[in-house]
Amino acid sequence: MSKVLFVNACMREADSRTLKLCREYLLSKEQVEEVDLTRLYLIPFNAEMVHKRIQLQEAKQWDDPLFDLSRQFCNAEEIVIGAPYWDLSFPAALKVYIEHVSVCDIVFRFTNHGTYEGLCKARHLTYISTSGGFIESDEDLGYEYMCGIAKMFGIPEVRYVIAQGLDIEGTDIEAQMDKARASFPAQ
Ligand SMILES: Cc1cc2nc3c(=O)[nH]c(=O)nc-3n(C[C@H](O)[C@H](O)[C@H](O)COP(=O)(O)O)c2cc1C
């Protein structure tokens, strides 16, 4: 059984339909470590933080707590991200988390040709979401962005689970949730 990292960006917490799907999907997993972005209150990177991080990178102080989230992400054998569809993508807390994770020489490195080489262990990332309306996958900029990040970090496969139309009057919400459940990846 692989070590799963669950990144929880389901900001409505107990009321979140996205979180419900995530918890159901994770039932089949044995070792789940959770990063709860609703409680972490991460700060977006500012000048001081960027400066400090560069100093630590140059000193190769990889055990500094500033790199904890990045090292945790890098070492996970499987990544599950739960994030509702907000404003065509996902909650800002998830973008801020990615800023903290995206550290050169931990999750990726630059090659001599100036291209990225991913360093993450995970072989796949499962992106679980729900939306108020009905959307095409290429309109989900959160999913598209996460595909780019996975490529940069060296995660070869991104799986997409979404329940749509949950805020449209007359939608059979349970039927939409069931459709999403039916698309849970087998492993
Ligand atoms: C701040 C915010 C922004 C949203 N933006 C969109 C949107 O752009 N398109 C859409 O279809 N639904 C949008 N919705 C509706 C959510 O996608 C929908 O209610 C979703 O199921 C929420 O997930 P949750 O139950 O896990 O919180 C938005 C909801 C909120 C609270």
The ligand as an SDF file (V2000), in Angstrom:
LIG
                    3D

 31 33  0  0  0  0  0  0  0  0999 V2000
  -16.3280   31.4010   -3.8550 C   0  0  0  0  0  0  0  0  0  0  0  0
  -17.0880   30.4800   -4.7860 C   0  0  0  0  0  0  0  0  0  0  0  0
  -16.8400   30.5440   -6.1350 C   0  0  0  0  0  0  0  0  0  0  0  0
  -17.5350   29.6880   -7.0180 C   0  0  0  0  0  0  0  0  0  0  0  0
  -17.2820   29.7620   -8.3610 N   0  0  0  0  0  0  0  0  0  0  0  0
  -17.9580   28.9510   -9.2160 C   0  0  0  0  0  0  0  0  0  0  0  0
  -17.7270   29.0070  -10.6250 C   0  0  0  0  0  0  0  0  0  0  0  0
  -16.9290   29.7830  -11.1390 O   0  0  0  0  0  0  0  0  0  0  0  0
  -18.4350   28.1650  -11.4050 N   0  0  0  0  0  0  0  0  0  0  0  0
  -19.3180   27.2410  -10.9160 C   0  0  0  0  0  0  0  0  0  0  0  0
  -19.8950   26.4720  -11.6840 O   0  0  0  0  0  0  0  0  0  0  0  0
  -19.5550   27.1680   -9.5740 N   0  0  0  0  0  0  0  0  0  0  0  0
  -18.8890   27.9920   -8.7340 C   0  0  0  0  0  0  0  0  0  0  0  0
  -19.1260   27.9190   -7.3820 N   0  0  0  0  0  0  0  0  0  0  0  0
  -20.0270   26.8670   -6.8590 C   0  0  0  0  0  0  0  0  0  0  0  0
  -19.2080   25.6690   -6.3750 C   0  0  0  0  0  0  0  0  0  0  0  0
  -18.3820   25.1690   -7.3950 O   0  0  0  0  0  0  0  0  0  0  0  0
  -20.1130   24.5340   -5.9150 C   0  0  0  0  0  0  0  0  0  0  0  0
  -21.0480   24.9710   -4.9570 O   0  0  0  0  0  0  0  0  0  0  0  0
  -19.2570   23.3930   -5.3480 C   0  0  0  0  0  0  0  0  0  0  0  0
  -20.0230   22.2170   -5.2560 O   0  0  0  0  0  0  0  0  0  0  0  0
  -18.7190   23.7660   -3.9800 C   0  0  0  0  0  0  0  0  0  0  0  0
  -18.0430   22.6620   -3.4440 O   0  0  0  0  0  0  0  0  0  0  0  0
  -18.1790   22.2310   -1.9260 P   0  0  0  0  0  0  0  0  0  0  0  0
  -19.5860   21.7430   -1.6770 O   0  0  0  0  0  0  0  0  0  0  0  0
  -17.1650   21.1760   -1.8030 O   0  0  0  0  0  0  0  0  0  0  0  0
  -17.8550   23.4460   -1.1040 O   0  0  0  0  0  0  0  0  0  0  0  0
  -18.4790   28.7600   -6.4970 C   0  0  0  0  0  0  0  0  0  0  0  0
  -18.7170   28.7130   -5.1160 C   0  0  0  0  0  0  0  0  0  0  0  0
  -18.0360   29.5750   -4.2650 C   0  0  0  0  0  0  0  0  0  0  0  0
  -18.3060   29.5120   -2.7770 C   0  0  0  0  0  0  0  0  0  0  0  0
  1  2  1  0
  2  3  1  0
  2 30  2  0
  3  4  2  0
  4  5  1  0
  4 28  1  0
  5  6  2  0
  6  7  1  0
  6 13  1  0
  7  8  2  0
  7  9  1  0
  9 10  1  0
 10 11  2  0
 10 12  1  0
 12 13  2  0
 13 14  1  0
 14 15  1  0
 14 28  1  0
 15 16  1  0
 16 17  1  0
 16 18  1  0
 18 19  1  0
 18 20  1  0
 20 21  1  0
 20 22  1  0
 22 23  1  0
 23 24  1  0
 24 25  2  0
 24 26  1  0
 24 27  1  0
 28 29  2  0
 29 30  1  0
 30 31  1  0
M  END
$$$$
